[in-house]
Amino acid sequence: MGLDIVTGGAGFIGSHIVDRLIQTENRDVRVIDNFSNGDPRNLEHLRAHPSLEVVTADLADPTDVDRLFDRAERVFHLAALADIVPSIERPAEYFRSNVNGTFNTLQAARNANVRRFLYAASSTCYGLPDSFPTPEEAPIRPQYPYALTKNLGEQIVMHWAQVYQMPAVSLRMFNVYGPRARTSGTYGAVFGVFLAQLLNNEPLTVVGDGEQTRDFTFVSDIVDAFITAAASDRIGEIYNVGSGGTYSINQLVEKLGATETIHIPKRPGEPDCTWADTSKIERDLAWRAVIDFETGVGKMLEHIEYWRDAPVWTPEKIAEATHTWFERLSN
Ligand code: UDP
């Protein structure tokens, strides 16, 4: 039985891919994670599973990367640094992880002769798009180093497909949410912020008027897209992966059943809408999202206890945490 490598397999999306590969696809999996933002809790339920091997290693350090890819048949490359503010404050770390780490991973995958390589790309490459839903050919306009470095990683992957026939595809994910969405110290994705506020009876911090919309995509749909892309024979293609719709923050607040909100300033560089044009992936891979927003939010509420230890953000703390964002970015 061939081996699947999941880099960043202890992270939010990576751990869900590991679950699916082991529990449904009957694959052997090696997770490579440096645990900088991966969380051992995310793999705890598989700890004794004979099909899972977890290696703590940093892919940005080229020493010994080849050894980690011994027997690898397919690679799901999710290891990366996320979040906006730290990427503005510490760009070198983001280049190291997201660009050098991707380069080293590709080289090792090539040396191991893998038969599939899946890259986890980000819809943040579109920045402030002109057209909605946004197709893959839309201009690339990263607004901050996280978005830039994830896009540079994607360009390297596509270049390796072109020059070295690396059997790779890239999936540009839109606003992924689901159980295990990160809970650590950094001010980040809206679900974690709102769920921790709900648990602590604090008002939900709505940015601007809350009418901005996001293509919130449930993690099980994302996993389906990875599994489908891994099973296909497409090479050198980039696909948007989104829910098929776009939902306002006010709708989210309502579906969470929150009664108290407080408004905080709109952030520079953030789009009023994200919305994937998914016609390419529907056509080529026959994939489309199946979890609607209502169902997805319901599942988040079922798992709300996961955010019990997450930081509780107040407008004051957010203002402090985002001051470099306001200082450095402008619309
Ligand atoms: N958002 C919000 N309150 C918060 C954090 C985020 O209203 O405390 C909104 C934000 O304006 C955006 C959406 O939630 O419209 C998603 O934000 P997130 O940072 O998760 O993703 P991104 O803006 O990168 O799409």
Residues whose N, C-alpha, C, O or C-beta is under 5 A from the ligand:
A	BS01	UDP	G188 A189 V190 V193 T205 V206 V207 Q212 R214 I249 E270
